[in-house]
């Protein structure tokens, strides 16, 4: 049942005279112009548990959080309507210029479920910290951990992109991370757009499900972990939405990638690495004592900076005798920020014209 509630709240966004408001939100990728008027959008589902029961039963406070979330997200809230329920709980929906935002609360369980749908190509994942900030209100400051699970889904209908490429959110990152609601931990570590590519890094950890597919906590009876342990975090590294590697199985993947080629050479001393600015290939190369000179070629200097900050396990040489703690800082490593294929062709393709013919005499000579 419903008890007396506030009226519908109308909000009148400012816009220039004669301009009809349209659904155009924070467009910031290569397909913006194509997606502006498509019958498509993005849907963000968020579940929070451990929230203050008092807050979850306070219609005014919840409405305030919703209005502030919309405003801080760059969305245009046109109106909203909330209902207080009997014996407890609140349901609320806000009409956005871009579509809608809504939620329902269960105060006794400390749970609120929200959904946010927007048209246009503006990314919704960056809104998550705002939602968490505005709705993660707790009663007990000593036990203030609010559990959050979420899912991001592309909705509607999109024709193939004009350039023939998939949109970033249609690649691996969608199915491996963004869509999934069965992950106990799903945390964005970094999202960086460089001059050459989009770098995304996530920490994830799964949970067990019962025979009906419902999420359940890990216990001594259903898990190999003890009560003091948590499922291990898996750090996942994406470029333009494509999964590159993960911290689980990291060594096995790069060892298999590098060492067969290294052992096939009688005495490898000069090594060129094309791309791989995260430093993991370099780490395996530096395990070979015969190596005296490494050229790591990557056009994207920002990729190397991101790797040092957010992918330290990928470029950790602290356990290698005589090497720098960070492989990318090792004294025999030369980081070259230029087109790797052009560098290689100029030095090793003797049939191709080169702007630097002397470099072909000794490709690894730093002076050439």
C-alpha positions in Angstrom: 0.0 0.0 0.0 1.0 3.6 -0.4 0.9 6.4 2.1 0.6 10.1 1.4 3.5 11.2 -0.9 4.9 14.3 -2.5 3.5 15.6 -5.7 5.3 15.2 -9.0 8.2 17.6 -9.0 8.7 19.4 -12.3 12.1 20.8 -13.2 12.5 23.2 -16.1 16.0 23.0 -17.7 17.4 26.1 -19.3 18.0 26.2 -23.0 18.3 28.8 -25.7 15.0 30.2 -27.1 14.0 28.3 -30.2 16.2 25.3 -29.3 14.3 22.1 -28.8 16.0 19.9 -26.2 17.3 16.7 -27.6 19.0 13.5 -26.3 22.7 14.4 -26.7 24.7 13.4 -23.6 28.4 13.8 -23.2 29.4 12.3 -26.5 33.1 11.4 -26.3 34.1 8.6 -28.7 34.7 8.0 -32.3 31.1 7.0 -33.0 29.4 10.0 -31.3 27.9 11.5 -34.5 26.5 8.1 -35.6 24.9 7.3 -32.3 23.3 10.7 -31.4 19.9 9.9 -32.9 19.9 6.1 -33.0 17.2 4.1 -31.2 19.8 2.9 -28.7 21.2 3.7 -25.3 23.0 2.4 -22.3 21.5 0.8 -19.2 23.2 0.8 -15.8 21.8 -1.5 -13.0 23.1 -1.0 -9.5 22.4 -2.9 -6.3 23.6 -1.7 -2.9 23.4 -3.6 0.4 24.4 -2.4 3.8 22.8 1.0 3.5 21.2 2.8 6.4 17.6 1.7 7.0 16.7 5.2 8.1 18.0 6.7 4.9 16.2 4.1 2.8 12.9 5.0 4.4 13.4 8.8 4.0 11.7 9.9 0.8 13.0 13.4 0.9 16.6 12.4 1.5 16.5 9.7 -1.3 14.9 12.2 -3.7 17.7 14.7 -2.9 20.3 12.0 -3.7 18.7 11.2 -7.0 18.5 14.9 -8.1 22.2 15.4 -7.1 23.3 12.3 -8.9 21.5 13.3 -12.1 23.0 16.8 -11.9 26.5 15.7 -11.2 26.4 13.2 -14.0 25.6 15.8 -16.6 22.0 14.6 -17.1 18.9 16.7 -17.4 16.2 15.9 -14.9 12.8 17.0 -16.1 10.6 15.7 -13.3 10.5 13.1 -10.6 7.9 11.4 -8.4 8.5 9.3 -5.2 6.1 7.1 -3.2 6.6 6.1 0.5 5.3 2.6 1.0 3.7 0.8 3.9 5.1 -0.6 6.1 8.4 0.7 4.8 10.3 1.5 1.7 10.4 4.1 -1.1 9.9 3.8 -4.9 11.0 6.7 -7.0 11.3 7.5 -10.7 12.9 10.5 -12.4 12.2 11.5 -16.0 15.4 12.5 -17.8 15.8 14.3 -21.1 18.0 11.4 -21.8 15.5 8.8 -20.5 15.0 7.8 -16.8 16.5 7.0 -13.4 14.6 5.0 -10.8 15.0 3.0 -7.6 13.3 0.9 -4.9 14.4 0.4 -1.3 14.0 -2.4 1.3 15.0 -0.6 4.6 14.9 -3.6 6.8 17.4 -5.5 4.6 19.5 -2.3 3.9 19.0 -2.8 0.2 18.4 -0.3 -2.7 18.2 -1.2 -6.4 18.7 1.5 -9.0 18.6 1.7 -12.7 19.7 4.4 -15.0 19.0 4.4 -18.8 20.3 7.1 -21.2 20.3 7.5 -24.9 23.4 8.8 -26.7 26.9 7.6 -26.5 28.1 9.2 -23.3 29.6 6.5 -21.1 27.6 5.5 -17.9 30.3 3.6 -16.0 31.9 6.8 -14.8 28.6 7.6 -13.0 29.1 4.7 -10.6 31.2 6.5 -8.1 28.6 9.3 -7.9 25.8 6.8 -7.2 27.9 5.1 -4.6 28.7 8.4 -2.9 25.1 9.7 -2.9 23.4 6.5 -1.8 25.9 4.7 0.4 24.7 6.2 3.6 25.4 4.1 6.8 24.3 4.2 10.4 27.3 2.5 12.0 30.5 4.4 11.1 32.6 1.5 12.4 30.9 -0.9 9.9 30.5 1.3 6.9 31.1 -1.2 4.1 28.4 -1.0 1.5 28.3 -3.9 -1.0 27.7 -2.9 -4.6 27.1 -5.1 -7.6 26.3 -3.6 -11.0 25.9 -4.3 -14.7 26.2 -2.1 -17.8 24.3 -3.1 -20.9 24.0 -1.6 -24.4 20.3 -1.4 -25.3 18.4 -0.8 -28.5 19.5 -1.2 -32.1 22.8 -0.1 -33.7 23.8 -0.5 -37.3 27.4 -1.5 -37.9 29.8 1.4 -37.5 30.7 3.3 -40.7 34.4 2.4 -40.3 33.6 -1.3 -39.9 35.0 -1.6 -36.4 33.1 -2.6 -33.4 32.4 0.0 -30.8 34.6 -0.3 -27.7 31.6 -1.3 -25.5 30.7 -4.1 -27.9 34.1 -5.8 -27.5 35.4 -8.2 -24.9 35.0 -5.8 -22.0 31.2 -6.0 -22.3 30.9 -9.8 -21.9 33.9 -10.3 -19.6 33.2 -7.5 -17.2 30.5 -4.9 -17.8 27.4 -7.0 -18.3 28.0 -9.4 -15.4 26.0 -9.2 -12.2 27.6 -12.4 -10.7 30.8 -10.7 -9.7 31.4 -10.1 -6.0 34.0 -7.5 -6.8 33.9 -5.4 -10.0 35.9 -2.3 -9.6 37.2 0.1 -12.3 40.9 0.7 -11.5 41.7 3.0 -14.5 40.1 4.3 -17.7 42.5 6.3 -19.8 42.0 7.6 -23.4 45.3 8.3 -25.0 46.1 9.7 -28.4 46.2 6.2 -29.8 43.8 3.9 -27.8 41.5 3.4 -24.8 43.0 1.7 -21.8 40.7 0.1 -19.2 41.8 -1.8 -16.1 39.3 -3.6 -13.8 39.7 -5.7 -10.6 37.2 -8.5 -10.5 36.4 -11.5 -8.2 33.6 -14.0 -8.7 31.2 -15.6 -6.2 29.5 -19.0 -6.1 25.9 -19.6 -6.9 23.5 -22.2 -5.6 21.6 -24.7 -7.7 18.9 -22.1 -8.5 21.5 -19.6 -9.8 21.1 -17.3 -6.8 24.1 -15.5 -5.4 25.3 -16.8 -2.0 28.2 -15.9 0.3 31.3 -18.0 0.4 31.6 -20.3 3.4 33.8 -23.1 4.6 31.2 -25.5 3.3 31.0 -24.3 -0.3 34.4 -22.8 -0.9 38.1 -23.6 -0.8 38.7 -20.4 1.1 38.6 -19.9 4.9 36.4 -17.3 6.6 39.5 -15.1 6.9 40.3 -15.3 3.2 38.6 -13.6 0.3 38.4 -14.8 -3.3 41.5 -13.6 -5.1 41.2 -10.4 -7.1 41.9 -10.8 -10.8 43.2 -7.6 -12.5 42.1 -7.4 -16.2 43.8 -5.2 -18.8 41.9 -4.1 -21.9 42.9 -2.1 -25.0 40.0 -0.6 -27.0 37.7 -3.0 -25.2 39.8 -6.1 -26.2 41.2 -8.2 -23.3 45.0 -8.3 -23.4 45.9 -10.2 -20.3 44.9 -10.8 -16.6 46.8 -11.2 -13.4 45.6 -14.7 -13.1 47.8 -16.8 -15.3 50.0 -13.9 -16.1 53.3 -15.7 -15.9 52.2 -18.7 -17.9 50.8 -16.6 -20.7 53.9 -14.4 -21.2 56.4 -17.2 -20.6 54.8 -19.2 -23.4 54.8 -16.1 -25.6 58.5 -15.2 -25.1 60.7 -18.1 -24.1 60.3 -20.4 -27.2 61.6 -17.7 -29.4 64.4 -16.8 -27.0 65.6 -20.4 -26.6 65.4 -20.9 -30.4 68.3 -18.4 -30.6 71.8 -19.7 -29.7 72.8 -16.6 -27.7 70.2 -13.7 -27.8 71.8 -10.4 -26.9 69.9 -7.7 -28.8 66.2 -7.9 -28.5 63.5 -5.6 -30.0 60.0 -5.7 -28.6 57.3 -4.2 -30.8 54.5 -2.8 -28.7 53.8 -4.5 -25.3 54.2 -1.2 -23.4 52.8 -2.9 -20.3 56.3 -4.4 -19.7 55.3 -8.1 -19.3 57.1 -9.3 -22.4 60.1 -7.3 -21.3 60.1 -9.0 -17.9 60.5 -12.4 -19.6 63.2 -11.2 -21.9 65.2 -9.8 -19.0 65.3 -13.2 -17.4 67.9 -14.2 -20.0 71.4 -13.3 -18.8 72.8 -13.2 -22.4 70.6 -10.1 -23.2 72.6 -6.9 -23.2 70.4 -4.5 -25.1 66.6 -4.3 -25.3 64.6 -1.9 -27.5 61.0 -1.6 -26.4 59.1 0.2 -29.1 55.6 1.6 -28.5 54.1 4.7 -30.0 52.0 5.3 -26.8 54.1 6.8 -24.0 51.0 7.1 -21.9 50.5 3.3 -22.0 53.9 2.9 -20.3 53.0 5.5 -17.6 49.6 3.7 -17.0 51.4 0.3 -16.8 53.9 1.6 -14.2 51.1 2.9 -12.0 48.3 0.4 -12.4 49.9 -2.8 -13.8 53.0 -3.2 -11.5 52.7 -7.0 -11.5 53.2 -7.0 -15.3 56.5 -5.2 -15.1 57.9 -6.4 -11.7 61.5 -7.3 -12.0 62.2 -7.1 -8.2 62.8 -10.9 -8.1 65.4 -10.9 -10.9 69.0 -10.6 -9.8 70.8 -7.6 -11.2 67.6 -6.0 -12.6 65.7 -2.8 -11.7 62.7 -3.3 -9.5 60.5 -2.1 -12.4 61.5 -3.8 -15.7 60.7 -0.6 -17.6 63.4 1.2 -15.6 66.1 -1.4 -16.2 69.5 0.0 -17.4 69.7 -2.2 -20.5 66.2 -1.2 -21.6 65.7 1.6 -24.1 62.1 2.9 -24.4 61.5 4.2 -27.9 58.2 6.0 -28.5 57.7 5.8 -32.2 56.1 3.6 -34.8 57.5 0.1 -34.1 57.0 -1.2 -37.6 58.6 1.8 -39.2 61.6 1.5 -36.9 61.9 -2.2 -37.7 61.6 -1.6 -41.5 64.1 1.2 -41.5 66.7 -1.1 -39.9 66.1 -4.6 -41.1 64.3 -4.4 -44.5 67.2 -4.0 -46.9 64.9 -3.8 -49.9 62.9 -0.9 -48.5 64.0 2.8 -48.8 65.0 4.3 -45.5 65.5 7.8 -44.2 68.4 6.5 -42.1 70.5 4.0 -44.2 73.3 4.0 -41.7 71.0 2.5 -39.1 70.8 -0.7 -41.1 74.5 -1.3 -40.5 74.0 -1.6 -36.8 70.2 -1.4 -35.9 70.8 -1.4 -32.2 73.3 1.4 -32.2 71.8 4.3 -30.2 73.8 6.8 -32.1 72.1 5.9 -35.4 
